[in-house]
């Protein structure tokens, strides 16, 4: 049995019609110069998906007339809800009837008024997928040695929550900031690099 057709909705806000939509998939191929005079690449980075839509809302809808009925303030109510949704900066779900998009953020919102539309509104709106990472903390084992001249524990390393598919890392250590007391300086010195 097929799923019943539903109106287009943005975080539960329903519209009369979807005038048009475009899904954009974009990737970055980083390049690194090498001594032989060429650029090489070793990975493909998939950027976040982008969804552009133009939605339509009116006080007297032709499509979904039984569902929405006739109202003098439906357009104003939907516009107000969209502005509040944009200002909330929350991740939302979009449903077009045939596709569902999750963890989307509104990156651009326009409310179009014109003489030809009357009290109805065309709403061009742009969304971007937000990827969220998880944070983890770990203890550095004693076998990795002590830091600096004090011989203190090497400390802990942690990754923090980030978005857009990138992790940021930080490490804490009780070593001094001088070159001669750092683990890297001692390691390089011991193998004759310095």
C-alpha positions in Angstrom: 0.0 0.0 0.0 1.4 3.4 -1.0 2.0 6.2 1.5 -0.7 8.9 1.4 0.4 12.2 -0.2 1.1 15.0 2.3 1.7 18.7 1.7 5.3 20.0 1.8 6.3 20.8 5.3 9.3 22.5 7.0 9.5 21.5 10.7 5.8 20.9 10.7 4.8 24.1 8.9 2.8 23.1 5.9 2.6 24.9 2.5 0.1 25.0 -0.4 2.7 24.0 -3.0 6.3 23.4 -3.8 7.0 25.5 -6.9 10.5 24.2 -7.4 13.5 22.6 -5.6 17.2 21.9 -6.3 19.4 19.5 -4.5 23.1 20.4 -4.7 25.9 17.8 -4.0 29.4 19.3 -4.0 32.9 17.8 -3.3 36.3 19.2 -2.7 39.5 17.5 -4.0 42.4 19.1 -2.2 45.7 19.4 -4.2 49.2 19.3 -2.8 52.3 20.5 -4.8 55.2 18.0 -5.1 58.9 18.6 -6.0 58.4 17.2 -9.5 56.2 20.1 -10.5 52.8 18.5 -10.3 49.9 18.7 -8.0 48.6 15.5 -6.4 45.4 14.6 -4.5 44.8 11.8 -2.1 41.2 12.2 -1.0 37.7 13.5 -1.9 35.9 15.6 0.7 32.1 15.4 0.5 30.7 18.8 1.4 27.3 19.2 3.1 24.3 18.8 0.8 22.3 22.0 0.0 18.6 22.2 -0.7 17.0 25.2 -2.5 13.2 25.4 -2.5 10.5 27.8 -3.5 7.4 27.3 -1.5 3.9 28.9 -1.9 1.4 29.8 0.8 -2.0 31.6 0.6 -5.0 32.4 2.7 -7.3 30.6 0.2 -5.4 27.5 -1.0 -6.5 25.7 -4.1 -4.4 22.6 -3.3 -5.1 21.1 0.1 -8.2 23.3 0.4 -10.0 20.8 2.7 -7.0 20.5 4.9 -6.2 24.2 5.3 -9.6 25.8 4.8 -10.1 29.5 4.2 -8.4 32.0 6.6 -7.6 35.7 6.6 -4.4 35.3 8.6 -2.8 32.0 7.5 -0.1 33.7 5.4 0.9 36.0 8.2 0.9 33.0 10.6 3.2 30.9 8.4 5.5 33.9 7.7 5.8 34.5 11.4 6.5 30.8 12.1 9.2 30.8 9.4 11.0 33.9 10.9 10.9 32.3 14.4 12.3 29.1 13.0 15.1 30.9 11.3 16.0 32.9 14.4 15.9 29.7 16.6 18.9 28.2 14.7 17.7 24.7 15.3 18.1 21.7 13.1 14.9 20.8 11.3 13.3 18.1 9.1 11.8 18.9 5.7 9.3 16.7 4.0 8.3 17.1 0.3 6.0 14.1 0.1 8.5 12.1 -1.9 11.7 12.9 0.1 12.6 13.6 3.7 15.6 15.7 4.7 16.9 15.6 8.3 19.4 17.7 10.3 18.9 20.7 8.0 19.7 24.4 8.9 18.0 27.4 7.2 20.8 29.4 5.6 18.7 31.8 3.6 15.0 32.9 3.8 13.2 35.3 1.6 9.5 36.4 1.8 8.4 37.6 -1.6 5.4 40.0 -1.9 4.1 41.2 -5.2 1.0 42.7 -6.9 0.5 39.5 -8.9 0.5 37.4 -5.7 -1.8 39.5 -3.7 -2.0 38.3 -0.1 -0.2 35.0 -1.0 3.6 34.6 -0.7 6.3 32.9 -2.5 9.0 31.8 -0.1 12.5 31.0 -1.6 14.4 29.2 1.2 17.8 27.5 1.3 18.8 24.7 3.6 22.2 23.1 4.4 22.8 19.7 6.0 24.6 19.9 9.3 26.9 17.0 10.3 27.6 16.8 14.0 30.6 14.9 15.5 30.8 13.2 18.9 33.3 14.2 21.6 35.7 11.7 23.2 38.4 11.9 25.8 41.3 9.4 26.4 44.2 9.1 28.7 47.7 8.9 27.2 49.4 5.7 28.4 52.5 5.9 30.6 54.4 4.0 27.9 54.5 7.1 25.8 56.8 8.7 28.2 56.8 11.7 30.5 56.8 15.3 29.3 59.4 18.0 29.8 62.1 18.3 32.4 59.7 17.5 35.2 58.9 14.0 34.0 55.2 14.6 34.6 52.4 12.5 33.1 51.8 13.3 29.4 48.2 14.3 30.3 45.0 13.6 28.3 43.9 14.2 24.8 40.4 15.0 23.8 38.3 15.8 20.7 35.5 18.2 21.0 32.1 18.4 19.3 32.2 20.2 15.9 30.1 20.6 12.8 30.7 20.3 9.1 32.4 17.0 9.3 35.6 18.3 11.0 37.0 17.4 14.4 39.1 19.8 16.5 41.7 18.2 18.8 43.4 19.6 21.8 45.9 18.1 24.2 46.9 19.2 27.7 50.4 18.8 29.1 52.3 20.0 32.1 55.4 20.6 30.1 56.9 24.1 29.9 56.7 26.1 26.7 60.5 26.2 26.3 62.0 24.3 23.4 64.5 22.4 25.5 61.8 20.9 27.7 59.4 19.6 25.1 58.9 15.9 24.2 59.4 16.7 20.5 62.6 18.6 21.1 64.0 15.7 23.2 63.0 13.1 20.7 64.5 15.0 17.7 67.6 15.7 19.7 68.1 12.0 20.7 68.1 10.8 17.1 70.4 13.5 15.9 68.0 15.8 14.0 69.0 18.8 16.1 
